[in-house]
Amino acid sequence: MRRTETTRRGALAATGAAAAALLTGGCAGDPAPRGREGSTAGTVAAAARAEAALRRASARARRTLLARYDAVIAAHPSAAGRLEPLRDAVARQTDALRGEGAAGRAPVPPAVATERAAALKELAAEERRGADAHSAALLDAPPELARLLASVAAAGAAHVYLLTEGSDG
């Protein structure tokens, strides 16, 4: 059954609007909690460690997703034209989240369904899990990282749409 109410452009616009709402609503507070002057250095160091841990976890999740894209493309070369732009976006997100840190170990390539439609469905599910995790991480992220996570979450939601809507199997 073909849907005609929702266009790809409309869905992407809605995703962008949702990301903008997250950015303006979730990042309006003070960038750091205020405490006694003596504890400021410790608070700043703890916040920096927490941010670094969140960045590492987010980058690791994107590397895992990147490995899944690579595995699906290798298993289903006919899907490469559709998947490579999305894969390239995930690679750029991984680099942005990693920042100046180490590249990290490449994850073990995941098993891929033998049917193309099933492989795309699994890829979309992985993108959805990532978008949900990045959205949830916004609550604990400092403003600059929260903006990046919101952007990555919105892109993941758009990827889910592109992978599931109009799927030609």
Order of alpha helices (4+ residues) and beta strands (2+ residues): alpha-alpha-alpha-alpha-alpha
